[in-house]
């Protein structure tokens, strides 16, 4: 993956060179070696590269090299998801050293007014998702006429998610745009056509031919709702021996902090590492883990790059990674030097398509499993299992319940549920009476109580898992 070309070979700012040195980055990856020199000349670049190949630094270093800490927007980076926006912003913040650039994320699902106030204080680089960038532009909080540097990351995912009309809307308003970098793992014709429309004689960098090594370890997936992921984590950690070490991956810094907080509450000794920690804090955590003084670390993909420990026996994907290659990079941290290792991935209903894509891309053998049993001598779960029907619910929160009776009419069922649970008729959805059973939809808020109510009256009822 790494070449013999050092970052010092390029005319990057001293502050960026210092940032790279602080991270322990000496040699460039293939995509960095091929992209950075071209981008530093001001030319447009189209790059084909996987996540995990170092492409964030490939576009991030030339971007930051072209920016000054003025508080005026100079560069816009668009990503398909807020998780990826956070990861990119985190890596740029780690790489910039003492450049003093203000790098902000702009994406939906956050307080709009708070985001507007932050932008008003000044920003040099925005990393955002298309929809929120459009929204903030229309509201007058972002002036797209200012930035000269534009980066489009994971363009094929943007196309899959229907973002290309939004992207073209943004590009049309970037009247000062002088350089564009576009990265994609694949190149459907629509992307090529669009690139020809808004890019200026781009240079092509193709580095997507590397085959990732799959470690010879046991891999398992557990289908579980978010409310009970911590319960599964508790069971996995309770199986650790004194010599074992574990790394748990999440997609966001916030989830790292939440998991650390919750696991400590359940008396697990854990440490969390992400880009918001100082260099000294990160180095101390990594050093403790390498020396065996700590056994469980929770990390984001970016922050975990400095963790190179042969004794890791368990990798847990608390979140399914957004990118297919990130999964392989994660699990590659265990099973080293012929040691045994396990990798577990916790999968919610919405994660299934992404996990299937990961499995198909790398021909993985991931065994579908229940949560592991408690080890001998442990009779009580470290984390109590929660009642959670969210995985069975549809987008409107309705949970299907199978009732082993066909003798009750639809009207009688509605009356039974509303009177027993003292709830509104709106809590009951569709009812289908089949030959040997009935399926009735009940809102998630009342579903478990409805099952208990029927069972208490000797009418067998159970929630239908999706």
NUTORVEX-894479 format. One record per residue (C-alpha): x, y, z. Coordinates in steps of 0.5 Angstrom, whole numbers. Layout:
east X north Y up Z $
...
***
This chain:
east 0 north 0 up 0 $
east 6 north 5 up 2 $
east 11 north 7 up -3 $
east 18 north 9 up -2 $
east 16 north 17 up -4 $
east 16 north 21 up 3 $
east 12 north 27 up 4 $
east 18 north 31 up 5 $
east 19 north 30 up -3 $
east 13 north 35 up -4 $
east 13 north 43 up -3 $
east 8 north 43 up 2 $
east 7 north 48 up 8 $
east 12 north 47 up 14 $
east 6 north 46 up 18 $
east 3 north 41 up 14 $
east 10 north 37 up 14 $
east 10 north 38 up 22 $
east 3 north 35 up 22 $
east 5 north 29 up 18 $
east 11 north 28 up 22 $
east 7 north 28 up 29 $
east 2 north 23 up 26 $
east 8 north 19 up 24 $
east 7 north 19 up 17 $
east 13 north 19 up 13 $
east 12 north 15 up 6 $
east 6 north 16 up 2 $
east 1 north 11 up -1 $
east 0 north 10 up -8 $
east -6 north 15 up -9 $
east -2 north 20 up -5 $
east 4 north 19 up -9 $
east 0 north 20 up -16 $
east -5 north 25 up -14 $
east -1 north 30 up -9 $
east 4 north 33 up -14 $
east -1 north 34 up -20 $
east -6 north 37 up -15 $
east 0 north 42 up -12 $
east 0 north 45 up -20 $
east -7 north 47 up -19 $
east -10 north 42 up -25 $
east -16 north 38 up -24 $
east -16 north 31 up -22 $
east -20 north 25 up -23 $
east -18 north 19 up -18 $
east -20 north 12 up -17 $
east -19 north 10 up -10 $
east -22 north 6 up -5 $
east -23 north 9 up 2 $
east -17 north 6 up 6 $
east -12 north 8 up 1 $
east -10 north 14 up 4 $
east -15 north 19 up -1 $
east -17 north 23 up 4 $
east -10 north 26 up 5 $
east -9 north 26 up -3 $
east -14 north 31 up -3 $
east -14 north 34 up 4 $
east -6 north 36 up 3 $
east -7 north 40 up -3 $
east -13 north 43 up -1 $
east -10 north 46 up 6 $
east -4 north 47 up 2 $
east -8 north 52 up -2 $
east -12 north 55 up 4 $
east -10 north 61 up 9 $
east -13 north 62 up 16 $
east -17 north 68 up 14 $
east -24 north 66 up 16 $
east -26 north 67 up 9 $
east -29 north 60 up 6 $
east -24 north 58 up 1 $
east -25 north 50 up 0 $
east -31 north 46 up 0 $
east -31 north 38 up 0 $
east -38 north 35 up -1 $
east -39 north 27 up 2 $
east -45 north 23 up 1 $
east -46 north 22 up 9 $
east -45 north 26 up 15 $
east -41 north 20 up 18 $
east -36 north 21 up 12 $
east -36 north 28 up 13 $
east -34 north 28 up 20 $
east -28 north 23 up 18 $
east -26 north 27 up 13 $
east -26 north 33 up 18 $
east -23 north 30 up 23 $
east -17 north 27 up 19 $
east -16 north 34 up 16 $
east -16 north 37 up 23 $
east -10 north 32 up 25 $
east -6 north 33 up 19 $
east -6 north 41 up 19 $
east -1 north 41 up 25 $
east -1 north 49 up 26 $
east -4 north 51 up 20 $
east -9 north 55 up 24 $
east -15 north 53 up 19 $
east -22 north 53 up 21 $
east -25 north 47 up 18 $
east -33 north 46 up 20 $
east -38 north 40 up 18 $
east -44 north 42 up 15 $
east -49 north 37 up 15 $
east -57 north 35 up 16 $
east -59 north 32 up 23 $
east -56 north 38 up 27 $
east -58 north 45 up 30 $
east -59 north 49 up 24 $
east -59 north 56 up 28 $
east -53 north 53 up 32 $
east -49 north 51 up 25 $
east -51 north 58 up 22 $
east -48 north 62 up 28 $
east -41 north 58 up 28 $
east -41 north 59 up 20 $
east -42 north 67 up 22 $
east -35 north 66 up 26 $
east -31 north 65 up 20 $
east -29 north 58 up 16 $
east -24 north 57 up 12 $
east -26 north 50 up 9 $
east -33 north 46 up 9 $
east -34 north 39 up 9 $
east -41 north 38 up 8 $
east -47 north 34 up 5 $
east -50 north 37 up -1 $
east -57 north 38 up 2 $
east -55 north 42 up 8 $
east -50 north 46 up 4 $
east -55 north 48 up -1 $
east -60 north 49 up 5 $
east -55 north 54 up 8 $
east -53 north 57 up 2 $
east -60 north 59 up 0 $
east -61 north 62 up 7 $
east -55 north 66 up 6 $
east -50 north 63 up 11 $
east -45 north 60 up 6 $
east -43 north 64 up 0 $
east -41 north 59 up -6 $
east -38 north 65 up -10 $
east -32 north 65 up -5 $
east -29 north 58 up -5 $
east -24 north 57 up -11 $
east -22 north 49 up -9 $
east -28 north 44 up -10 $
east -27 north 37 up -8 $
east -32 north 31 up -9 $
east -31 north 25 up -5 $
east -34 north 18 up -7 $
east -38 north 21 up -13 $
east -41 north 14 up -14 $
east -44 north 14 up -8 $
east -47 north 21 up -9 $
east -50 north 18 up -15 $
east -53 north 12 up -12 $
east -56 north 16 up -7 $
east -59 north 21 up -12 $
east -55 north 27 up -10 $
east -52 north 29 up -17 $
east -57 north 34 up -18 $
east -56 north 38 up -12 $
east -48 north 37 up -13 $
east -49 north 41 up -20 $
east -53 north 46 up -16 $
east -48 north 47 up -12 $
east -42 north 47 up -18 $
east -46 north 52 up -22 $
east -46 north 57 up -16 $
east -38 north 56 up -15 $
east -37 north 62 up -20 $
east -30 north 63 up -17 $
east -28 north 55 up -17 $
east -21 north 54 up -20 $
east -19 north 47 up -18 $
east -23 north 41 up -18 $
east -21 north 34 up -15 $
east -26 north 28 up -16 $
east -25 north 21 up -13 $
east -30 north 15 up -14 $
east -29 north 8 up -13 $
east -32 north 6 up -19 $
east -34 north 11 up -26 $
east -41 north 10 up -28 $
east -42 north 13 up -35 $
east -46 north 19 up -31 $
east -40 north 21 up -27 $
east -36 north 21 up -33 $
east -41 north 25 up -37 $
east -42 north 30 up -31 $
east -34 north 31 up -30 $
east -33 north 33 up -37 $
east -38 north 38 up -36 $
east -36 north 41 up -30 $
east -28 north 40 up -30 $
east -22 north 43 up -34 $
east -18 north 38 up -38 $
east -17 north 33 up -31 $
east -11 north 29 up -30 $
east -13 north 21 up -29 $
east -10 north 18 up -23 $
east -12 north 10 up -23 $
east -10 north 6 up -16 $
east -16 north 2 up -15 $
east -12 north -5 up -17 $
east -10 north -6 up -10 $
east -12 north -13 up -7 $
east -14 north -13 up 0 $
east -11 north -18 up 5 $
east -17 north -22 up 9 $
east -14 north -24 up 15 $
east -15 north -32 up 17 $
east -20 north -31 up 23 $
east -27 north -33 up 25 $
east -32 north -27 up 23 $
east -39 north -27 up 26 $
east -45 north -22 up 25 $
east -51 north -21 up 30 $
east -57 north -18 up 28 $
east -59 north -13 up 33 $
east -63 north -7 up 35 $
east -59 north -1 up 37 $
east -62 north -1 up 44 $
east -58 north -8 up 45 $
east -52 north -7 up 42 $
east -49 north -5 up 49 $
east -52 north -12 up 51 $
east -48 north -16 up 46 $
east -41 north -12 up 47 $
east -42 north -14 up 54 $
east -42 north -21 up 53 $
east -36 north -21 up 48 $
east -32 north -17 up 53 $
east -34 north -22 up 59 $
east -31 north -27 up 54 $
east -24 north -24 up 54 $
east -18 north -27 up 58 $
east -13 north -23 up 62 $
east -8 north -23 up 56 $
east -13 north -21 up 50 $
east -14 north -14 up 47 $
east -20 north -12 up 44 $
east -21 north -6 up 39 $
east -28 north -3 up 38 $
east -30 north 1 up 32 $
east -35 north 6 up 31 $
east -37 north 11 up 25 $
east -37 north 17 up 29 $
east -33 north 21 up 35 $
east -39 north 22 up 39 $
east -41 north 14 up 39 $
east -34 north 13 up 42 $
east -35 north 18 up 47 $
east -42 north 15 up 49 $
east -39 north 8 up 49 $
east -33 north 9 up 53 $
east -38 north 13 up 58 $
east -43 north 7 up 58 $
east -38 north 1 up 59 $
east -35 north 5 up 64 $
east -42 north 5 up 68 $
east -42 north -2 up 67 $
east -35 north -3 up 70 $
east -31 north -4 up 64 $
east -24 north -1 up 64 $
east -24 north 2 up 57 $
east -21 north 8 up 53 $
east -23 north 12 up 47 $
east -19 north 15 up 42 $
east -21 north 20 up 36 $
east -19 north 26 up 33 $
east -22 north 31 up 38 $
east -16 north 29 up 43 $
east -10 north 32 up 43 $
east -4 north 29 up 40 $
east -1 north 28 up 47 $
east -8 north 24 up 50 $
east -8 north 20 up 43 $
east 0 north 18 up 44 $
east -1 north 16 up 51 $
east -8 north 12 up 50 $
east -4 north 8 up 44 $
east 2 north 7 up 48 $
east -2 north 4 up 54 $
east -5 north -1 up 49 $
east 1 north -3 up 46 $
east 5 north -4 up 53 $
east -1 north -8 up 55 $
east -3 north -3 up 60 $
east -10 north -3 up 57 $
east -14 north -8 up 54 $
east -20 north -5 up 51 $
east -20 north 1 up 46 $
east -26 north 4 up 42 $
east -24 north 8 up 36 $
east -26 north 11 up 30 $
east -23 north 9 up 23 $
east -18 north 15 up 23 $
east -16 north 15 up 30 $
east -14 north 8 up 30 $
east -9 north 8 up 24 $
east -4 north 9 up 30 $
east -5 north 3 up 33 $
east -1 north -3 up 31 $
east -1 north -8 up 36 $
east 0 north -16 up 35 $
east -4 north -18 up 41 $
east -11 north -16 up 39 $
east -15 north -22 up 39 $
east -22 north -19 up 38 $
east -25 north -14 up 33 $
east -32 north -11 up 34 $
east -35 north -7 up 29 $
east -40 north -3 up 33 $
east -42 north 0 up 27 $
east -42 north -3 up 20 $
east -37 north 2 up 16 $
east -40 north 6 up 11 $
east -34 north 4 up 6 $
east -33 north -4 up 4 $
east -26 north -3 up 5 $
east -26 north 0 up 12 $
east -29 north -7 up 14 $
east -23 north -11 up 12 $
east -18 north -5 up 15 $
east -21 north -6 up 21 $
east -21 north -14 up 22 $
east -14 north -14 up 19 $
east -12 north -11 up 26 $
east -13 north -18 up 29 $
east -10 north -25 up 27 $
east -3 north -23 up 26 $
east 3 north -27 up 26 $
east -1 north -33 up 26 $
east -5 north -32 up 32 $
east -12 north -33 up 33 $
east -17 north -28 up 32 $
east -25 north -26 up 32 $
east -29 north -21 up 29 $
east -36 north -19 up 30 $
east -40 north -14 up 27 $
east -47 north -12 up 30 $
east -52 north -11 up 24 $
east -59 north -7 up 25 $
east -64 north -8 up 20 $
east -62 north -2 up 16 $
east -55 north -4 up 16 $
east -56 north -11 up 12 $
east -55 north -8 up 5 $
east -48 north -5 up 6 $
east -46 north -11 up 10 $
east -48 north -15 up 4 $
east -44 north -11 up -1 $
east -38 north -12 up 4 $
east -39 north -19 up 4 $
east -40 north -19 up -4 $
east -34 north -15 up -5 $
east -29 north -19 up -1 $
east -32 north -26 up -2 $
east -32 north -26 up 6 $
east -35 north -32 up 10 $
east -39 north -28 up 16 $
east -43 north -33 up 20 $
east -49 north -31 up 22 $
east -50 north -32 up 29 $
east -54 north -30 up 36 $
east -50 north -26 up 41 $
east -45 north -31 up 45 $
east -47 north -35 up 51 $
east -44 north -32 up 57 $
east -37 north -36 up 59 $
east -37 north -41 up 65 $
east -37 north -38 up 72 $
east -41 north -32 up 69 $
east -49 north -32 up 71 $
east -51 north -25 up 70 $
east -50 north -21 up 64 $
east -46 north -15 up 65 $
east -51 north -11 up 61 $
east -58 north -12 up 62 $
east -62 north -14 up 55 $
east -67 north -8 up 53 $
east -74 north -9 up 51 $
east -73 north -7 up 43 $
east -78 north -8 up 38 $
east -75 north -2 up 33 $
east -72 north -7 up 29 $
east -79 north -10 up 27 $
east -82 north -4 up 26 $
east -84 north 0 up 20 $
east -82 north 7 up 18 $
east -89 north 9 up 21 $
east -87 north 5 up 28 $
east -92 north 0 up 27 $
east -90 north -7 up 29 $
east -93 north -14 up 26 $
east -96 north -19 up 31 $
east -98 north -26 up 30 $
east -104 north -28 up 34 $
east -105 north -35 up 33 $
east -113 north -35 up 33 $
east -118 north -33 up 27 $
east -124 north -33 up 31 $
east -124 north -25 up 33 $
east -126 north -20 up 28 $
east -122 north -14 up 26 $
east -127 north -10 up 30 $
east -126 north -14 up 36 $
east -119 north -14 up 35 $
east -118 north -7 up 35 $
east -123 north -6 up 41 $
east -119 north -11 up 45 $
east -113 north -8 up 44 $
east -115 north -1 up 45 $
east -119 north -3 up 51 $
east -114 north -7 up 54 $
east -108 north -2 up 53 $
east -112 north 4 up 54 $
east -109 north 7 up 47 $
east -112 north 11 up 41 $
east -115 north 7 up 35 $
east -109 north 10 up 31 $
east -104 north 5 up 35 $
east -107 north -1 up 31 $
east -105 north -1 up 24 $
east -107 north -6 up 19 $
east -110 north -13 up 21 $
east -110 north -19 up 16 $
east -114 north -25 up 18 $
east -110 north -32 up 15 $
east -113 north -39 up 15 $
east -109 north -41 up 21 $
east -107 north -34 up 24 $
east -108 north -27 up 25 $
east -103 north -21 up 24 $
east -104 north -14 up 27 $
east -100 north -8 up 27 $
east -99 north -5 up 33 $
east -95 north 2 up 35 $
east -88 north 0 up 37 $
east -90 north 4 up 44 $
east -95 north -1 up 45 $
east -93 north -7 up 42 $
east -90 north -11 up 48 $
east -96 north -10 up 52 $
east -100 north -12 up 47 $
east -97 north -19 up 46 $
east -97 north -20 up 54 $
east -104 north -18 up 54 $
east -106 north -23 up 49 $
east -102 north -28 up 52 $
east -105 north -27 up 59 $
east -111 north -29 up 56 $
east -109 north -35 up 53 $
east -108 north -33 up 46 $
east -101 north -34 up 43 $
east -98 north -28 up 41 $
east -91 north -26 up 38 $
east -88 north -20 up 35 $
east -86 north -22 up 28 $
east -78 north -20 up 27 $
east -77 north -17 up 20 $
***
